[in-house]
Amino acid sequence: MKRREFVRTLGRAGGIAGLGGAAGLLEATAADRPRPAAAPGSGYGPIIDDDFRLVVLHTNDTHSRMDPFPMDGGRFAGLGGAARRATLIRRVREANEHVLLLDSGDIFQGTPYFNFFGGEIEFRAMTAMGYDVATLGNHDFDNGVDGLVATLPEAGFEFVSANYDVGGSALAGHVEPWTVREFDGVRVGIFGLGIAFEKLVLASLHEGVRYTDPITAARAACRELRAGGCSLVICLSHLGYEYRSSDRPSDLTLAEAVPEIDLILGGHTHTFLDEAVVFGQGRTGFTVVNQVGWGGMRLGRVDVTFDGARQASGWAAAGYDIDDRLDV
Amino acid sequence: MLAAALLWAGCDRAPAGPGPVLTVREAPVDFTLMDDGIEPAADIEALIAPYRERLGEQLAEVLAHAAGEFGKDEPEGTLENLVADALLDVVQDLAADTVHVALLNDGGLRVPIAGGPILMRHAYELLPFENYVTVLSLSGSQLERLADEIALSGGEPIAGWTMELDGDDAVDVRVGGQAIDPALTYRLATVDYLADGGGTWTVLWEAAAQPREDLDVLIRDVFVAYLRERDAVAPTLDGRVRDANGPGTEGGGE
């Protein structure tokens, strides 16, 4: 864990008010930011001013929370809500040209919306919000492979999983190991990783879907995606953030083992990371790990900038907490 | 409140090697977009509304009246007893043959039940998982070992059998008031999640490999059926799981 660095958090009063639309943002970016010095002795010069920004928005473990948590005095009362999240997402899209919207699994289970309607409303709302890609969490199998497949027509977005072998199941053709999105010539590869089924998902519920080693699958995915010209590789992980046993695959062991990944957007452990965790020696110079709790209470955001050569040049991680104080 | 984390790192894409490769600087991420508040998106609200309405009607059904609060406790709790009793009662109508005992897990009971009307909503909150009832066959000696595993966790929801917890061991284990006969076969109702590798009870996994009777009914539906048959249910403790070191009050607690 020695390469793990916690990067300081800056408050909202950081003097960033007044940055308007996409053009304004880029202008301010070039003018306001100090240029970092080159790493000593590395032979690399300072980064080129970024002229291209990709905004990656992400959720995980939304668990059928269509409505804000009820105002019952509970710890999460008033937080979340799909309709508020939709507005936030749309405002980000208005202000930025290139936006990806991703989910790291466990869309299903947790409220009677799922028990009664089988995930239909979850998928329909995510489609209306413009989700691009999601991976599968263990609870997405709660109605079995057949229950998931039956609901997939409502999902107007892609599913990726590189370590669930779905070839022998009804999910074949519905879930691919990875997908590639292109933004003005910048190719972004997105692959998924799922958690081991053992003790989590009954055999009858994941019938025909085989779990394989996530690290091996991640390396293969990175190889393919880099070979395919991707200058950014994102992993949607439902492995979990961290475990007591380092033998158990987690987002942190993954970041250590596969530095070719640029962003690991995690799930499963419902971890509210107040600061993204950064590993500093990846292929593009960084591997950023983030996770935004659960229940749609927070929308994660990682901005990645690219230089004139369309190579990733920097990143910023942030999170929007969605609560009733935001209501008009 | 708004910005959970906000940071900016420029990097020089140096290959792996010693020395700093990250420089932290302020992020030009725009948070002003939340300054005017976030009104719920009307189209998403409209999408959810009909589902919410249908849900509201179905979840408002009154199943029975609770004469008091049902809560979890160790070694025995009123909530554990209610759900385990419901399982053992209803399963007799569903299974091919007599079922002697029932076992569930504390972790599967998600919320307490307050006194007053018990609504369908509460059944879903208490038992949200899609777990199916299954009936396993255990030898008397397996049942005794299972009781020891229950003792390790300080008591679990059971019905039809009783035991005394003496540290990590269960003693005086009885089925229907009778001492266990190691040579007899007992039928135990539980849920597929626990039988098929969830939880920690290895004896259940052993028994699940033997011929078993899987019932196509959810534990939640069993609970709902049990309540619908009754006008009222009252919280009860009857010493089915008791602590060897004292009656009730000296028990494990929460």
Chai-1 contact restraints between the chains, C-beta under 6 A:
chainA,res_idxA,chainB,res_idxB,connection_type,confidence,min_distance_angstrom,max_distance_angstrom,comment,restraint_id
A,V7,B,L7,contact,1.0,0.0,6.0,A-B,restraint_1
A,V7,B,V24,contact,1.0,0.0,6.0,A-B,restraint_2
A,T9,B,A5,contact,1.0,0.0,6.0,A-B,restraint_3
A,L10,B,L6,contact,1.0,0.0,6.0,A-B,restraint_4
A,L10,B,L7,contact,1.0,0.0,6.0,A-B,restraint_5
A,L10,B,E26,contact,1.0,0.0,6.0,A-B,restraint_6
A,R12,B,L2,contact,1.0,0.0,6.0,A-B,restraint_7
A,R12,B,A3,contact,1.0,0.0,6.0,A-B,restraint_8
A,R12,B,F31,contact,1.0,0.0,6.0,A-B,restraint_9
A,G14,B,E26,contact,1.0,0.0,6.0,A-B,restraint_10
A,A17,B,T32,contact,1.0,0.0,6.0,A-B,restraint_11
A,L19,B,D30,contact,1.0,0.0,6.0,A-B,restraint_12
A,A28,B,P28,contact,1.0,0.0,6.0,A-B,restraint_13
A,T29,B,P28,contact,1.0,0.0,6.0,A-B,restraint_14
A,R33,B,R25,contact,1.0,0.0,6.0,A-B,restraint_15
A,P36,B,G10,contact,1.0,0.0,6.0,A-B,restraint_16
A,P36,B,T23,contact,1.0,0.0,6.0,A-B,restraint_17
A,A38,B,D12,contact,1.0,0.0,6.0,A-B,restraint_18
A,A39,B,D12,contact,1.0,0.0,6.0,A-B,restraint_19
A,A39,B,A14,contact,1.0,0.0,6.0,A-B,restraint_20
A,A39,B,G19,contact,1.0,0.0,6.0,A-B,restraint_21
A,A39,B,P20,contact,1.0,0.0,6.0,A-B,restraint_22
A,A39,B,V21,contact,1.0,0.0,6.0,A-B,restraint_23
A,P40,B,G19,contact,1.0,0.0,6.0,A-B,restraint_24
A,S42,B,A14,contact,1.0,0.0,6.0,A-B,restraint_25
A,Y44,B,D12,contact,1.0,0.0,6.0,A-B,restraint_26
A,Y44,B,A14,contact,1.0,0.0,6.0,A-B,restraint_27
A,I47,B,G10,contact,1.0,0.0,6.0,A-B,restraint_28
A,M66,B,I48,contact,1.0,0.0,6.0,A-B,restraint_29
A,A82,B,I44,contact,1.0,0.0,6.0,A-B,restraint_30
A,A83,B,P40,contact,1.0,0.0,6.0,A-B,restraint_31
A,A83,B,A41,contact,1.0,0.0,6.0,A-B,restraint_32
A,A83,B,I44,contact,1.0,0.0,6.0,A-B,restraint_33
A,A83,B,E45,contact,1.0,0.0,6.0,A-B,restraint_34
A,R84,B,I38,contact,1.0,0.0,6.0,A-B,restraint_35
A,R84,B,P40,contact,1.0,0.0,6.0,A-B,restraint_36
A,A86,B,A41,contact,1.0,0.0,6.0,A-B,restraint_37
A,A86,B,I44,contact,1.0,0.0,6.0,A-B,restraint_38
A,T87,B,I38,contact,1.0,0.0,6.0,A-B,restraint_39
A,T87,B,E39,contact,1.0,0.0,6.0,A-B,restraint_40
A,T87,B,A41,contact,1.0,0.0,6.0,A-B,restraint_41
A,L88,B,I38,contact,1.0,0.0,6.0,A-B,restraint_42
A,R91,B,L33,contact,1.0,0.0,6.0,A-B,restraint_43
A,A95,B,D30,contact,1.0,0.0,6.0,A-B,restraint_44
A,P112,B,L55,contact,1.0,0.0,6.0,A-B,restraint_45
A,P112,B,L59,contact,1.0,0.0,6.0,A-B,restraint_46
A,P112,B,Y124,contact,1.0,0.0,6.0,A-B,restraint_47
A,N115,B,Y124,contact,1.0,0.0,6.0,A-B,restraint_48
A,F116,B,L55,contact,1.0,0.0,6.0,A-B,restraint_49
A,I121,B,Y51,contact,1.0,0.0,6.0,A-B,restraint_50
A,R124,B,L47,contact,1.0,0.0,6.0,A-B,restraint_51
A,A125,B,I44,contact,1.0,0.0,6.0,A-B,restraint_52
A,A125,B,L47,contact,1.0,0.0,6.0,A-B,restraint_53
A,A128,B,I44,contact,1.0,0.0,6.0,A-B,restraint_54
A,D142,B,E130,contact,1.0,0.0,6.0,A-B,restraint_55
A,K199,B,G197,contact,1.0,0.0,6.0,A-B,restraint_56
A,K199,B,G198,contact,1.0,0.0,6.0,A-B,restraint_57
A,L202,B,D196,contact,1.0,0.0,6.0,A-B,restraint_58
A,D274,B,A4,contact,1.0,0.0,6.0,A-B,restraint_59
A,D274,B,A5,contact,1.0,0.0,6.0,A-B,restraint_60
A,E275,B,A5,contact,1.0,0.0,6.0,A-B,restraint_61
A,G280,B,V21,contact,1.0,0.0,6.0,A-B,restraint_62
A,G280,B,L22,contact,1.0,0.0,6.0,A-B,restraint_63
A,Q281,B,A16,contact,1.0,0.0,6.0,A-B,restraint_64
A,T284,B,R13,contact,1.0,0.0,6.0,A-B,restraint_65
A,G285,B,C11,contact,1.0,0.0,6.0,A-B,restraint_66
A,G285,B,R13,contact,1.0,0.0,6.0,A-B,restraint_67
A,G285,B,V21,contact,1.0,0.0,6.0,A-B,restraint_68
A,F286,B,C11,contact,1.0,0.0,6.0,A-B,restraint_69
A,D303,B,V29,contact,1.0,0.0,6.0,A-B,restraint_70
A,G314,B,G10,contact,1.0,0.0,6.0,A-B,restraint_71
A,W315,B,A9,contact,1.0,0.0,6.0,A-B,restraint_72
A,A316,B,W8,contact,1.0,0.0,6.0,A-B,restraint_73
A,A316,B,A27,contact,1.0,0.0,6.0,A-B,restraint_74
A,A316,B,V29,contact,1.0,0.0,6.0,A-B,restraint_75
A,A317,B,A5,contact,1.0,0.0,6.0,A-B,restraint_76
A,A318,B,A3,contact,1.0,0.0,6.0,A-B,restraint_77
A,A318,B,A5,contact,1.0,0.0,6.0,A-B,restraint_78
A,A318,B,L6,contact,1.0,0.0,6.0,A-B,restraint_79
A,A318,B,V29,contact,1.0,0.0,6.0,A-B,restraint_80
A,G319,B,A4,contact,1.0,0.0,6.0,A-B,restraint_81
A,G319,B,A5,contact,1.0,0.0,6.0,A-B,restraint_82
A,D321,B,M1,contact,1.0,0.0,6.0,A-B,restraint_83
A,D321,B,A4,contact,1.0,0.0,6.0,A-B,restraint_84
A,L326,B,G37,contact,1.0,0.0,6.0,A-B,restraint_85
A,L326,B,I38,contact,1.0,0.0,6.0,A-B,restraint_86
A,D327,B,G37,contact,1.0,0.0,6.0,A-B,restraint_87
A,V328,B,G37,contact,1.0,0.0,6.0,A-B,restraint_88
A,V328,B,E39,contact,1.0,0.0,6.0,A-B,restraint_89
